[in-house]
């Protein structure tokens, strides 16, 4: 039982450290890592679609996002 509690405590401490790191970087950039990853994926998909079709589907506007 004690070993189980120690393992659980270690897992929770690891999660807290990860959450603190994510919060730190979110505060630096103003957006969370998850939102940043989603934005990158949207932009990659848009660029791939433009390359395949040769058409323009909007503007990639830096911090503003895809319009």
Secondary structure, 3 states (H helix, E strand, C coil): CHHHHHHHHHHHHHHHHHHHHHHHHHHHHCCCHHHHHHHHHHHHHHHHHHHHHCCCCCCECHHHCEC
